[in-house]
Amino acid sequence: MTSEAGEIMMQARTVEQIAEVERKYEELQQQLRADAAAREAVAAARKAEVATMAAEQSTSYKFSI
């Protein structure tokens, strides 16, 4: 194998490694977006639960007077 062929093989491997890093980066970005969406959903559910509890207490208070 000539040194030129060896260099081309090294460059090809480097390109493959870069592509792999980019793929993993995209996977991590997607996971971060999914995690953020899940946290937002939990926060919205908690907010709705608090609002429901407040409304129930308000209704309960009105009827107890």
PDB file of N, CA, C and O in Angstrom:
ATOM      1  N   MET A   1       0.848  -1.172   0.000  1.00  0.00           N
ATOM      2  CA  MET A   1       0.000   0.000   0.000  1.00  0.00           C
ATOM      3  C   MET A   1       0.894   1.236   0.000  1.00  0.00           C
ATOM      4  O   MET A   1       1.867   1.314   0.750  1.00  0.00           O
ATOM      5  N   THR A   2       0.555   2.186  -0.840  1.00  0.00           N
ATOM      6  CA  THR A   2       1.342   3.412  -0.918  1.00  0.00           C
ATOM      7  C   THR A   2       0.956   4.330   0.228  1.00  0.00           C
ATOM      8  O   THR A   2      -0.078   4.142   0.869  1.00  0.00           O
ATOM      9  N   SER A   3       1.783   5.311   0.477  1.00  0.00           N
ATOM     10  CA  SER A   3       1.471   6.262   1.547  1.00  0.00           C
ATOM     11  C   SER A   3       0.226   7.073   1.190  1.00  0.00           C
ATOM     12  O   SER A   3      -0.528   7.493   2.068  1.00  0.00           O
ATOM     13  N   GLU A   4       0.025   7.285  -0.104  1.00  0.00           N
ATOM     14  CA  GLU A   4      -1.182   8.021  -0.529  1.00  0.00           C
ATOM     15  C   GLU A   4      -2.434   7.207  -0.203  1.00  0.00           C
ATOM     16  O   GLU A   4      -3.426   7.749   0.284  1.00  0.00           O
ATOM     17  N   ALA A   5      -2.381   5.922  -0.470  1.00  0.00           N
ATOM     18  CA  ALA A   5      -3.524   5.051  -0.164  1.00  0.00           C
ATOM     19  C   ALA A   5      -3.764   5.009   1.338  1.00  0.00           C
ATOM     20  O   ALA A   5      -4.912   5.025   1.783  1.00  0.00           O
ATOM     21  N   GLY A   6      -2.699   4.956   2.117  1.00  0.00           N
ATOM     22  CA  GLY A   6      -2.837   4.964   3.578  1.00  0.00           C
ATOM     23  C   GLY A   6      -3.452   6.251   4.071  1.00  0.00           C
ATOM     24  O   GLY A   6      -4.286   6.242   4.976  1.00  0.00           O
ATOM     25  N   GLU A   7      -3.043   7.357   3.480  1.00  0.00           N
ATOM     26  CA  GLU A   7      -3.593   8.657   3.869  1.00  0.00           C
ATOM     27  C   GLU A   7      -5.074   8.739   3.528  1.00  0.00           C
ATOM     28  O   GLU A   7      -5.875   9.252   4.309  1.00  0.00           O
ATOM     29  N   ILE A   8      -5.426   8.230   2.355  1.00  0.00           N
ATOM     30  CA  ILE A   8      -6.839   8.226   1.950  1.00  0.00           C
ATOM     31  C   ILE A   8      -7.660   7.377   2.913  1.00  0.00           C
ATOM     32  O   ILE A   8      -8.771   7.756   3.285  1.00  0.00           O
ATOM     33  N   MET A   9      -7.121   6.236   3.316  1.00  0.00           N
ATOM     34  CA  MET A   9      -7.833   5.380   4.273  1.00  0.00           C
ATOM     35  C   MET A   9      -8.000   6.080   5.617  1.00  0.00           C
ATOM     36  O   MET A   9      -9.054   5.976   6.244  1.00  0.00           O
ATOM     37  N   MET A  10      -6.963   6.795   6.062  1.00  0.00           N
ATOM     38  CA  MET A  10      -7.054   7.537   7.324  1.00  0.00           C
ATOM     39  C   MET A  10      -8.101   8.640   7.221  1.00  0.00           C
ATOM     40  O   MET A  10      -8.873   8.863   8.153  1.00  0.00           O
ATOM     41  N   GLN A  11      -8.121   9.326   6.084  1.00  0.00           N
ATOM     42  CA  GLN A  11      -9.108  10.382   5.891  1.00  0.00           C
ATOM     43  C   GLN A  11     -10.530   9.808   5.864  1.00  0.00           C
ATOM     44  O   GLN A  11     -11.457  10.397   6.420  1.00  0.00           O
ATOM     45  N   ALA A  12     -10.688   8.663   5.216  1.00  0.00           N
ATOM     46  CA  ALA A  12     -11.997   8.014   5.159  1.00  0.00           C
ATOM     47  C   ALA A  12     -12.447   7.625   6.566  1.00  0.00           C
ATOM     48  O   ALA A  12     -13.613   7.801   6.919  1.00  0.00           O
ATOM     49  N   ARG A  13     -11.536   7.103   7.357  1.00  0.00           N
ATOM     50  CA  ARG A  13     -11.877   6.728   8.741  1.00  0.00           C
ATOM     51  C   ARG A  13     -12.244   7.959   9.552  1.00  0.00           C
ATOM     52  O   ARG A  13     -13.174   7.919  10.357  1.00  0.00           O
ATOM     53  N   THR A  14     -11.527   9.045   9.347  1.00  0.00           N
ATOM     54  CA  THR A  14     -11.833  10.292  10.052  1.00  0.00           C
ATOM     55  C   THR A  14     -13.233  10.787   9.679  1.00  0.00           C
ATOM     56  O   THR A  14     -13.986  11.235  10.544  1.00  0.00           O
ATOM     57  N   VAL A  15     -13.572  10.706   8.409  1.00  0.00           N
ATOM     58  CA  VAL A  15     -14.905  11.114   7.960  1.00  0.00           C
ATOM     59  C   VAL A  15     -15.964  10.225   8.603  1.00  0.00           C
ATOM     60  O   VAL A  15     -17.016  10.714   9.015  1.00  0.00           O
ATOM     61  N   GLU A  16     -15.693   8.917   8.692  1.00  0.00           N
ATOM     62  CA  GLU A  16     -16.629   7.996   9.336  1.00  0.00           C
ATOM     63  C   GLU A  16     -16.803   8.338  10.812  1.00  0.00           C
ATOM     64  O   GLU A  16     -17.915   8.297  11.339  1.00  0.00           O
ATOM     65  N   GLN A  17     -15.713   8.670  11.468  1.00  0.00           N
ATOM     66  CA  GLN A  17     -15.787   9.026  12.884  1.00  0.00           C
ATOM     67  C   GLN A  17     -16.582  10.313  13.087  1.00  0.00           C
ATOM     68  O   GLN A  17     -17.383  10.411  14.016  1.00  0.00           O
ATOM     69  N   ILE A  18     -16.364  11.285  12.232  1.00  0.00           N
ATOM     70  CA  ILE A  18     -17.108  12.545  12.321  1.00  0.00           C
ATOM     71  C   ILE A  18     -18.595  12.283  12.115  1.00  0.00           C
ATOM     72  O   ILE A  18     -19.427  12.823  12.843  1.00  0.00           O
ATOM     73  N   ALA A  19     -18.931  11.461  11.133  1.00  0.00           N
ATOM     74  CA  ALA A  19     -20.336  11.131  10.870  1.00  0.00           C
ATOM     75  C   ALA A  19     -20.959  10.447  12.081  1.00  0.00           C
ATOM     76  O   ALA A  19     -22.109  10.722  12.421  1.00  0.00           O
ATOM     77  N   GLU A  20     -20.222   9.570  12.727  1.00  0.00           N
ATOM     78  CA  GLU A  20     -20.720   8.878  13.917  1.00  0.00           C
ATOM     79  C   GLU A  20     -20.955   9.859  15.064  1.00  0.00           C
ATOM     80  O   GLU A  20     -21.968   9.775  15.758  1.00  0.00           O
ATOM     81  N   VAL A  21     -20.032  10.778  15.259  1.00  0.00           N
ATOM     82  CA  VAL A  21     -20.190  11.794  16.306  1.00  0.00           C
ATOM     83  C   VAL A  21     -21.407  12.660  16.012  1.00  0.00           C
ATOM     84  O   VAL A  21     -22.181  12.966  16.919  1.00  0.00           O
ATOM     85  N   GLU A  22     -21.584  13.054  14.771  1.00  0.00           N
ATOM     86  CA  GLU A  22     -22.746  13.868  14.403  1.00  0.00           C
ATOM     87  C   GLU A  22     -24.046  13.094  14.648  1.00  0.00           C
ATOM     88  O   GLU A  22     -25.026  13.673  15.116  1.00  0.00           O
ATOM     89  N   ARG A  23     -24.065  11.799  14.340  1.00  0.00           N
ATOM     90  CA  ARG A  23     -25.257  10.984  14.553  1.00  0.00           C
ATOM     91  C   ARG A  23     -25.576  10.896  16.048  1.00  0.00           C
ATOM     92  O   ARG A  23     -26.731  11.038  16.448  1.00  0.00           O
ATOM     93  N   LYS A  24     -24.559  10.664  16.863  1.00  0.00           N
ATOM     94  CA  LYS A  24     -24.765  10.588  18.301  1.00  0.00           C
ATOM     95  C   LYS A  24     -25.235  11.926  18.855  1.00  0.00           C
ATOM     96  O   LYS A  24     -26.093  11.976  19.737  1.00  0.00           O
ATOM     97  N   TYR A  25     -24.666  13.013  18.332  1.00  0.00           N
ATOM     98  CA  TYR A  25     -25.077  14.352  18.756  1.00  0.00           C
ATOM     99  C   TYR A  25     -26.563  14.561  18.459  1.00  0.00           C
ATOM    100  O   TYR A  25     -27.297  15.069  19.307  1.00  0.00           O
ATOM    101  N   GLU A  26     -27.006  14.178  17.275  1.00  0.00           N
ATOM    102  CA  GLU A  26     -28.416  14.308  16.904  1.00  0.00           C
ATOM    103  C   GLU A  26     -29.298  13.473  17.819  1.00  0.00           C
ATOM    104  O   GLU A  26     -30.362  13.927  18.240  1.00  0.00           O
ATOM    105  N   GLU A  27     -28.865  12.258  18.131  1.00  0.00           N
ATOM    106  CA  GLU A  27     -29.630  11.405  19.047  1.00  0.00           C
ATOM    107  C   GLU A  27     -29.771  12.071  20.409  1.00  0.00           C
ATOM    108  O   GLU A  27     -30.851  12.072  20.999  1.00  0.00           O
ATOM    109  N   LEU A  28     -28.675  12.637  20.902  1.00  0.00           N
ATOM    110  CA  LEU A  28     -28.725  13.308  22.196  1.00  0.00           C
ATOM    111  C   LEU A  28     -29.624  14.540  22.152  1.00  0.00           C
ATOM    112  O   LEU A  28     -30.357  14.810  23.103  1.00  0.00           O
ATOM    113  N   GLN A  29     -29.570  15.284  21.053  1.00  0.00           N
ATOM    114  CA  GLN A  29     -30.447  16.448  20.904  1.00  0.00           C
ATOM    115  C   GLN A  29     -31.912  16.023  20.926  1.00  0.00           C
ATOM    116  O   GLN A  29     -32.737  16.664  21.577  1.00  0.00           O
ATOM    117  N   GLN A  30     -32.233  14.952  20.221  1.00  0.00           N
ATOM    118  CA  GLN A  30     -33.608  14.453  20.214  1.00  0.00           C
ATOM    119  C   GLN A  30     -34.035  14.012  21.611  1.00  0.00           C
ATOM    120  O   GLN A  30     -35.169  14.258  22.022  1.00  0.00           O
ATOM    121  N   GLN A  31     -33.133  13.363  22.339  1.00  0.00           N
ATOM    122  CA  GLN A  31     -33.459  12.929  23.695  1.00  0.00           C
ATOM    123  C   GLN A  31     -33.683  14.133  24.598  1.00  0.00           C
ATOM    124  O   GLN A  31     -34.599  14.133  25.421  1.00  0.00           O
ATOM    125  N   LEU A  32     -32.850  15.161  24.449  1.00  0.00           N
ATOM    126  CA  LEU A  32     -33.028  16.371  25.257  1.00  0.00           C
ATOM    127  C   LEU A  32     -34.369  17.036  24.958  1.00  0.00           C
ATOM    128  O   LEU A  32     -35.052  17.500  25.871  1.00  0.00           O
ATOM    129  N   ARG A  33     -34.747  17.080  23.671  1.00  0.00           N
ATOM    130  CA  ARG A  33     -36.041  17.662  23.320  1.00  0.00           C
ATOM    131  C   ARG A  33     -37.186  16.841  23.901  1.00  0.00           C
ATOM    132  O   ARG A  33     -38.167  17.403  24.389  1.00  0.00           O
ATOM    133  N   ALA A  34     -37.069  15.524  23.851  1.00  0.00           N
ATOM    134  CA  ALA A  34     -38.105  14.655  24.412  1.00  0.00           C
ATOM    135  C   ALA A  34     -38.190  14.833  25.932  1.00  0.00           C
ATOM    136  O   ALA A  34     -39.284  14.900  26.491  1.00  0.00           O
ATOM    137  N   ASP A  35     -37.045  14.909  26.588  1.00  0.00           N
ATOM    138  CA  ASP A  35     -37.031  15.113  28.041  1.00  0.00           C
ATOM    139  C   ASP A  35     -37.667  16.452  28.408  1.00  0.00           C
ATOM    140  O   ASP A  35     -38.436  16.534  29.366  1.00  0.00           O
ATOM    141  N   ALA A  36     -37.351  17.493  27.656  1.00  0.00           N
ATOM    142  CA  ALA A  36     -37.924  18.811  27.919  1.00  0.00           C
ATOM    143  C   ALA A  36     -39.436  18.791  27.728  1.00  0.00           C
ATOM    144  O   ALA A  36     -40.170  19.376  28.525  1.00  0.00           O
ATOM    145  N   ALA A  37     -39.904  18.126  26.684  1.00  0.00           N
ATOM    146  CA  ALA A  37     -41.340  18.027  26.436  1.00  0.00           C
ATOM    147  C   ALA A  37     -42.020  17.260  27.571  1.00  0.00           C
ATOM    148  O   ALA A  37     -43.117  17.624  27.993  1.00  0.00           O
ATOM    149  N   ALA A  38     -41.384  16.218  28.060  1.00  0.00           N
ATOM    150  CA  ALA A  38     -41.952  15.453  29.174  1.00  0.00           C
ATOM    151  C   ALA A  38     -42.030  16.306  30.435  1.00  0.00           C
ATOM    152  O   ALA A  38     -43.031  16.268  31.151  1.00  0.00           O
ATOM    153  N   ARG A  39     -40.978  17.075  30.709  1.00  0.00           N
ATOM    154  CA  ARG A  39     -40.997  17.959  31.885  1.00  0.00           C
ATOM    155  C   ARG A  39     -42.098  19.002  31.756  1.00  0.00           C
ATOM    156  O   ARG A  39     -42.781  19.306  32.734  1.00  0.00           O
ATOM    157  N   GLU A  40     -42.278  19.550  30.563  1.00  0.00           N
ATOM    158  CA  GLU A  40     -43.335  20.540  30.339  1.00  0.00           C
ATOM    159  C   GLU A  40     -44.714  19.922  30.540  1.00  0.00           C
ATOM    160  O   GLU A  40     -45.608  20.561  31.094  1.00  0.00           O
ATOM    161  N   ALA A  41     -44.889  18.679  30.090  1.00  0.00           N
ATOM    162  CA  ALA A  41     -46.174  17.995  30.264  1.00  0.00           C
ATOM    163  C   ALA A  41     -46.467  17.762  31.738  1.00  0.00           C
ATOM    164  O   ALA A  41     -47.600  17.939  32.185  1.00  0.00           O
ATOM    165  N   VAL A  42     -45.447  17.366  32.495  1.00  0.00           N
ATOM    166  CA  VAL A  42     -45.625  17.156  33.935  1.00  0.00           C
ATOM    167  C   VAL A  42     -45.975  18.475  34.614  1.00  0.00           C
ATOM    168  O   VAL A  42     -46.866  18.519  35.462  1.00  0.00           O
ATOM    169  N   ALA A  43     -45.289  19.536  34.251  1.00  0.00           N
ATOM    170  CA  ALA A  43     -45.566  20.841  34.843  1.00  0.00           C
ATOM    171  C   ALA A  43     -46.991  21.297  34.522  1.00  0.00           C
ATOM    172  O   ALA A  43     -47.680  21.833  35.390  1.00  0.00           O
ATOM    173  N   ALA A  44     -47.429  21.090  33.294  1.00  0.00           N
ATOM    174  CA  ALA A  44     -48.793  21.470  32.908  1.00  0.00           C
ATOM    175  C   ALA A  44     -49.820  20.646  33.675  1.00  0.00           C
ATOM    176  O   ALA A  44     -50.846  21.174  34.104  1.00  0.00           O
ATOM    177  N   ALA A  45     -49.550  19.355  33.850  1.00  0.00           N
ATOM    178  CA  ALA A  45     -50.473  18.495  34.601  1.00  0.00           C
ATOM    179  C   ALA A  45     -50.552  18.940  36.058  1.00  0.00           C
ATOM    180  O   ALA A  45     -51.636  18.971  36.641  1.00  0.00           O
ATOM    181  N   ARG A  46     -49.416  19.283  36.643  1.00  0.00           N
ATOM    182  CA  ARG A  46     -49.416  19.764  38.037  1.00  0.00           C
ATOM    183  C   ARG A  46     -50.184  21.073  38.155  1.00  0.00           C
ATOM    184  O   ARG A  46     -50.950  21.275  39.097  1.00  0.00           O
ATOM    185  N   LYS A  47     -49.971  21.952  37.196  1.00  0.00           N
ATOM    186  CA  LYS A  47     -50.672  23.239  37.210  1.00  0.00           C
ATOM    187  C   LYS A  47     -52.183  23.014  37.117  1.00  0.00           C
ATOM    188  O   LYS A  47     -52.956  23.660  37.825  1.00  0.00           O
ATOM    189  N   ALA A  48     -52.598  22.100  36.242  1.00  0.00           N
ATOM    190  CA  ALA A  48     -54.016  21.792  36.096  1.00  0.00           C
ATOM    191  C   ALA A  48     -54.564  21.175  37.382  1.00  0.00           C
ATOM    192  O   ALA A  48     -55.687  21.473  37.788  1.00  0.00           O
ATOM    193  N   GLU A  49     -53.771  20.320  38.018  1.00  0.00           N
ATOM    194  CA  GLU A  49     -54.208  19.696  39.263  1.00  0.00           C
ATOM    195  C   GLU A  49     -54.385  20.743  40.363  1.00  0.00           C
ATOM    196  O   GLU A  49     -55.356  20.696  41.118  1.00  0.00           O
ATOM    197  N   VAL A  50     -53.463  21.671  40.448  1.00  0.00           N
ATOM    198  CA  VAL A  50     -53.560  22.738  41.443  1.00  0.00           C
ATOM    199  C   VAL A  50     -54.788  23.596  41.173  1.00  0.00           C
ATOM    200  O   VAL A  50     -55.508  23.963  42.101  1.00  0.00           O
ATOM    201  N   ALA A  51     -55.025  23.913  39.924  1.00  0.00           N
ATOM    202  CA  ALA A  51     -56.196  24.717  39.572  1.00  0.00           C
ATOM    203  C   ALA A  51     -57.485  23.979  39.917  1.00  0.00           C
ATOM    204  O   ALA A  51     -58.436  24.583  40.413  1.00  0.00           O
ATOM    205  N   THR A  52     -57.515  22.682  39.658  1.00  0.00           N
ATOM    206  CA  THR A  52     -58.695  21.870  39.988  1.00  0.00           C
ATOM    207  C   THR A  52     -58.913  21.835  41.499  1.00  0.00           C
ATOM    208  O   THR A  52     -60.037  21.983  41.977  1.00  0.00           O
ATOM    209  N   MET A  53     -57.832  21.638  42.237  1.00  0.00           N
ATOM    210  CA  MET A  53     -57.951  21.610  43.697  1.00  0.00           C
ATOM    211  C   MET A  53     -58.428  22.952  44.229  1.00  0.00           C
ATOM    212  O   MET A  53     -59.256  22.995  45.139  1.00  0.00           O
ATOM    213  N   ALA A  54     -57.920  24.044  43.678  1.00  0.00           N
ATOM    214  CA  ALA A  54     -58.332  25.372  44.118  1.00  0.00           C
ATOM    215  C   ALA A  54     -59.808  25.596  43.804  1.00  0.00           C
ATOM    216  O   ALA A  54     -60.541  26.155  44.620  1.00  0.00           O
ATOM    217  N   ALA A  55     -60.239  25.163  42.634  1.00  0.00           N
ATOM    218  CA  ALA A  55     -61.648  25.322  42.268  1.00  0.00           C
ATOM    219  C   ALA A  55     -62.534  24.484  43.184  1.00  0.00           C
ATOM    220  O   ALA A  55     -63.600  24.939  43.597  1.00  0.00           O
ATOM    221  N   GLU A  56     -62.107  23.273  43.502  1.00  0.00           N
ATOM    222  CA  GLU A  56     -62.880  22.408  44.391  1.00  0.00           C
ATOM    223  C   GLU A  56     -62.968  23.006  45.787  1.00  0.00           C
ATOM    224  O   GLU A  56     -64.024  22.962  46.418  1.00  0.00           O
ATOM    225  N   GLN A  57     -61.864  23.563  46.271  1.00  0.00           N
ATOM    226  CA  GLN A  57     -61.871  24.183  47.601  1.00  0.00           C
ATOM    227  C   GLN A  57     -62.761  25.412  47.607  1.00  0.00           C
ATOM    228  O   GLN A  57     -63.469  25.669  48.581  1.00  0.00           O
ATOM    229  N   SER A  58     -62.724  26.167  46.527  1.00  0.00           N
ATOM    230  CA  SER A  58     -63.559  27.358  46.425  1.00  0.00           C
ATOM    231  C   SER A  58     -65.028  26.970  46.444  1.00  0.00           C
ATOM    232  O   SER A  58     -65.832  27.590  47.140  1.00  0.00           O
ATOM    233  N   THR A  59     -65.376  25.944  45.678  1.00  0.00           N
ATOM    234  CA  THR A  59     -66.757  25.463  45.627  1.00  0.00           C
ATOM    235  C   THR A  59     -67.155  24.905  46.988  1.00  0.00           C
ATOM    236  O   THR A  59     -68.260  25.163  47.467  1.00  0.00           O
ATOM    237  N   SER A  60     -66.274  24.153  47.605  1.00  0.00           N
ATOM    238  CA  SER A  60     -66.533  23.567  48.915  1.00  0.00           C
ATOM    239  C   SER A  60     -66.734  24.672  49.949  1.00  0.00           C
ATOM    240  O   SER A  60     -67.611  24.562  50.806  1.00  0.00           O
ATOM    241  N   TYR A  61     -65.950  25.712  49.880  1.00  0.00           N
ATOM    242  CA  TYR A  61     -66.042  26.835  50.831  1.00  0.00           C
ATOM    243  C   TYR A  61     -67.386  27.533  50.651  1.00  0.00           C
ATOM    244  O   TYR A  61     -68.037  27.879  51.637  1.00  0.00           O
ATOM    245  N   LYS A  62     -67.809  27.745  49.408  1.00  0.00           N
ATOM    246  CA  LYS A  62     -69.083  28.431  49.148  1.00  0.00           C
ATOM    247  C   LYS A  62     -70.249  27.639  49.722  1.00  0.00           C
ATOM    248  O   LYS A  62     -71.191  28.231  50.249  1.00  0.00           O
ATOM    249  N   PHE A  63     -70.204  26.317  49.631  1.00  0.00           N
ATOM    250  CA  PHE A  63     -71.303  25.501  50.110  1.00  0.00           C
ATOM    251  C   PHE A  63     -71.289  25.320  51.617  1.00  0.00           C
ATOM    252  O   PHE A  63     -72.306  24.963  52.212  1.00  0.00           O
ATOM    253  N   SER A  64     -70.152  25.561  52.230  1.00  0.00           N
ATOM    254  CA  SER A  64     -70.066  25.361  53.680  1.00  0.00           C
ATOM    255  C   SER A  64     -70.501  26.593  54.447  1.00  0.00           C
ATOM    256  O   SER A  64     -70.659  26.542  55.667  1.00  0.00           O
ATOM    257  N   ILE A  65     -70.693  27.686  53.755  1.00  0.00           N
ATOM    258  CA  ILE A  65     -71.099  28.939  54.437  1.00  0.00           C
ATOM    259  C   ILE A  65     -72.574  28.920  54.746  1.00  0.00           C
ATOM    260  O   ILE A  65     -73.098  29.878  55.313  1.00  0.00           O
TER     261      ILE A  65
END
